[in-house]
Amino acid sequence: MTLRIENLKVGYRHRTVLEGLSPRPVAPATLVGVIGRNGAGKSTLLKTIAGLLPGQGLVHFGDRPLDATQRARTLGYLPQSLPQPSSLLAYETVYSACRAAHGGLDKEQLEQNMESVFSRLGIRELALRRLDQLSGGQRQMIGLAQVLVRQPRLLLLDEPTSALDLHWQLNVLQCVQQFSRELGTLSLVAIHDINLALRFCDELWVLAGGGLLAQGPARDLLTPAVLRTAYGVEARVERCSLGLPMVLCDSAMPAYQP
Ligand SMILES: Nc1ncnc2c1ncn2[C@@H]1O[C@H](COP(=O)(O)OP(=O)(O)OP(=O)(O)O)[C@@H](O)[C@H]1O
């Protein structure tokens, strides 16, 4: 299903964060990286699409508005905060998320879904550990498992790699990419690591100055001018030995205001 957003305004009671947001429609199975400096509005945008903040404008998924019913059926959202530590086992929290999403499945099917998510993410050894005895990064992986087990058609991930080491950062992006391709899931991922975004995302949305500064294929979009405006940095975009673009930052511009 295609995501269509037109003239979207998002923010808080006394503060508009993004206005006139009209990205080109996004096709199913696309992995979109949402990037921009701190405070650019990445989380606010994802929360609005997730229905946690009111927004003005049009958000359609497929041929229907993304309303509460549609969200309950199609959407998976991972917030920036990690799952709260509790005495529950990791397995139990993922199982509850699975039951909530797929109430009609029998026990065997539910267990198959669970098995598939734990082994895809490579976290089977965490299944029987209590959440309050896991590290921050391990809890972030369990949070992701709680979302992926629902098999959402629209996946919103707010900095899913913020607590992860190099291995797990790659692992998560690889899983999300594979998941998007296999199930046709459309994923929006807010992310700070630009090179990770360039490596895995099909398309980037660059937020800056209260709107969408740029949108396009990840491998062509970023230029020194875009990076200067979006982040206030002097940067180069070079090709690595695989021919993929890589951003190298040289300096931060002093007293930068977008
Ligand atoms: N609850 C709130 N009430 C009022 N303003 C808020 C609230 N939460 C965030 N903001 C403001 O909205 C703007 C966008 O914040 P948001 O969290 O969406 O940015 P972000 O791009 O996700 O940043 P980061 O990369 O730091 O996570 C910021 O100026 C922030 O101060």
The ligand as a MOL file (V3000), in Angstrom:
LIG
                    3D

  0  0  0     0  0            999 V3000
M  V30 BEGIN CTAB
M  V30 COUNTS 31 33 0 0 0
M  V30 BEGIN ATOM
M  V30 1 N 6.1020 17.6660 24.0470 0
M  V30 2 C 6.5890 18.7270 23.3900 0
M  V30 3 N 6.0480 19.9540 23.5600 0
M  V30 4 C 6.5340 21.0320 22.9020 0
M  V30 5 N 7.5520 20.9790 22.0250 0
M  V30 6 C 8.1320 19.7810 21.8190 0
M  V30 7 C 7.6720 18.5890 22.4790 0
M  V30 8 N 8.4410 17.5440 22.0710 0
M  V30 9 C 9.3160 18.0620 21.1850 0
M  V30 10 N 9.1340 19.3920 21.0430 0
M  V30 11 C 9.8800 20.3000 20.1400 0
M  V30 12 O 9.5600 19.9510 18.8080 0
M  V30 13 C 10.7030 20.0870 17.9730 0
M  V30 14 C 10.9310 18.7870 17.2140 0
M  V30 15 O 11.2700 17.7780 18.1570 0
M  V30 16 P 11.4850 16.2780 17.7030 0
M  V30 17 O 11.6250 15.4610 18.9430 0
M  V30 18 O 10.4310 15.9030 16.7430 0
M  V30 19 O 12.8800 16.3910 16.9410 0
M  V30 20 P 13.8130 15.2500 16.3650 0
M  V30 21 O 14.1450 15.6240 14.9590 0
M  V30 22 O 13.1960 13.9260 16.5730 0
M  V30 23 O 15.0810 15.4610 17.2870 0
M  V30 24 P 16.1780 14.4110 17.8620 0
M  V30 25 O 17.0580 14.0620 16.7020 0
M  V30 26 O 16.8960 15.2370 18.8870 0
M  V30 27 O 15.4520 13.2280 18.4490 0
M  V30 28 C 11.8630 20.5050 18.8750 0
M  V30 29 O 12.0430 21.8990 18.7530 0
M  V30 30 C 11.3840 20.1460 20.2580 0
M  V30 31 O 11.9340 21.0250 21.2120 0
M  V30 END ATOM
M  V30 BEGIN BOND
M  V30 1 1 1 2
M  V30 2 1 2 3
M  V30 3 2 2 7
M  V30 4 2 3 4
M  V30 5 1 4 5
M  V30 6 2 5 6
M  V30 7 1 6 7
M  V30 8 1 6 10
M  V30 9 1 7 8
M  V30 10 2 8 9
M  V30 11 1 9 10
M  V30 12 1 10 11
M  V30 13 1 11 12
M  V30 14 1 11 30
M  V30 15 1 12 13
M  V30 16 1 13 14
M  V30 17 1 13 28
M  V30 18 1 14 15
M  V30 19 1 15 16
M  V30 20 2 16 17
M  V30 21 1 16 18
M  V30 22 1 16 19
M  V30 23 1 19 20
M  V30 24 2 20 21
M  V30 25 1 20 22
M  V30 26 1 20 23
M  V30 27 1 23 24
M  V30 28 2 24 25
M  V30 29 1 24 26
M  V30 30 1 24 27
M  V30 31 1 28 29
M  V30 32 1 28 30
M  V30 33 1 30 31
M  V30 END BOND
M  V30 END CTAB
M  END
